[in-house]
Amino acid sequence: MIVDFIYDVATPNGYLAHKVIPEFEKRTNTSFNYVPCLAGGIFKLTNNTPPLIANADVKNKSDYFFVEMNRWIKKHKIGRFKNNSNFPQNSLLIQRGAIAAKQLDILKEYVECTMSGMWEKDLNIQEKDVLQQALENDGIDHKKIFEIIETQECKDQLIANTSWAVEKGAFGIPTFLIDDQIFFGKDHMYQLEEYINSKKE
């Protein structure tokens, strides 16, 4: 079975979901298809607001966001996570790069590089030169990536992915799609697993 993962590197919960996917795949005998989208585009199309902005004036709620995040990190032993000092970042260039990487069949390597850069190495990878250096350090041909990034086809594909995700029911990141079912948030991945297991019965 294949699960579509609506993802954007710029969201911490997207990263935290990404870190548990390998074990999830082994446990459930599934594969995750990473679909690069723009979180900002999804928010705009659905009239949604990022949680840290939406909850900024709600007493205790923003604090709980980090409490829950730290519980997840501890439970899954995610030792390298760091809050990015440049958060929030504009992920447009990065996500266009993901479209290019998918075209070049190196999306897995690209995702690892950019997720690590954003949420482990505290890089300001919204900046072109920083992104290029991060890719080069990981042995990824950034010249080919950036050649594709500049094409209209690449730009249109990211828009199309984002629109498709919203049409399928997405309103934030991370979102998981399988069959006609939608699961939102890393904290509901257990429901995704229950659904997958029920299909095997």
Residue pairs with C-beta under 8 A, 6 or more apart in sequence:
1 28
1 29
1 30
1 31
1 178
1 196
1 199
2 30
2 31
2 32
2 33
2 178
3 30
3 31
3 32
3 33
3 176
3 177
3 178
3 192
3 196
4 32
4 33
4 35
4 168
4 176
4 177
4 178
5 17
5 18
5 21
5 32
5 33
5 34
5 35
5 174
5 175
5 176
6 35
6 37
6 42
6 165
6 168
6 170
6 173
6 174
6 175
6 176
6 177
7 14
7 17
7 18
7 34
7 35
7 36
7 37
7 111
7 173
7 174
8 14
8 36
8 37
8 38
8 39
8 42
8 91
8 95
8 173
9 15
9 91
9 94
9 95
9 98
9 111
9 114
9 115
9 118
9 125
10 39
10 87
10 88
10 89
10 90
10 91
10 94
10 118
11 39
11 173
11 174
12 69
12 81
12 83
12 84
12 87
12 119
13 69
13 173
13 174
13 185
13 186
14 39
14 173
14 174
15 81
15 115
15 118
15 119
16 69
16 72
16 73
16 76
16 78
16 81
16 186
17 174
17 186
17 189
18 111
18 115
18 174
19 76
19 78
19 81
20 76
20 78
20 186
20 189
21 32
24 30
24 32
24 189
24 193
25 31
25 32
27 193
28 193
28 196
28 197
30 196
34 98
34 102
34 107
34 108
34 111
35 161
35 164
35 165
36 95
36 98
36 99
36 102
36 107
36 158
36 161
37 95
37 158
37 161
37 162
37 165
37 170
37 173
38 91
38 92
38 95
38 158
38 162
39 50
39 91
39 172
39 173
40 90
40 91
41 159
41 162
41 163
42 48
42 162
42 165
42 166
42 170
42 171
42 172
42 173
43 49
43 50
43 171
43 172
45 162
45 163
45 166
46 166
46 170
46 171
48 171
48 172
50 88
51 65
51 172
52 62
52 65
55 61
55 62
55 65
56 62
68 187
72 78
72 186
72 187
73 81
80 116
80 119
80 120
81 119
81 120
82 119
82 120
82 121
82 122
84 118
84 119
84 122
84 123
85 122
86 122
86 124
86 126
89 118
89 124
89 125
89 126
90 126
91 126
92 126
92 158
93 126
93 128
93 131
93 149
94 114
94 118
94 125
94 126
94 131
95 158
96 149
96 154
96 155
96 158
97 110
97 114
97 131
97 135
97 145
97 146
97 149
98 107
98 110
98 111
98 114
99 148
99 149
99 154
99 157
99 158
99 161
100 144
100 145
100 146
100 147
100 148
100 149
100 154
101 107
101 109
101 110
101 111
101 140
101 145
103 148
103 154
104 141
104 144
104 145
104 148
106 140
109 138
109 139
109 140
110 135
110 140
110 145
112 138
113 134
113 135
113 138
113 140
114 125
114 131
114 134
117 123
117 125
117 130
117 131
117 134
118 125
121 134
123 130
123 134
124 130
125 131
125 134
128 146
131 142
132 142
132 146
135 141
135 142
135 145
136 142
148 154
165 175
168 177
168 182
169 175
169 177
169 182
170 177
170 182
170 184
171 184
172 184
172 185
174 184
174 185
174 186
175 182
175 183
175 184
176 182
176 183
176 184
176 189
176 192
177 183
178 192
178 195
178 196
181 195
183 189
183 191
183 192
183 195
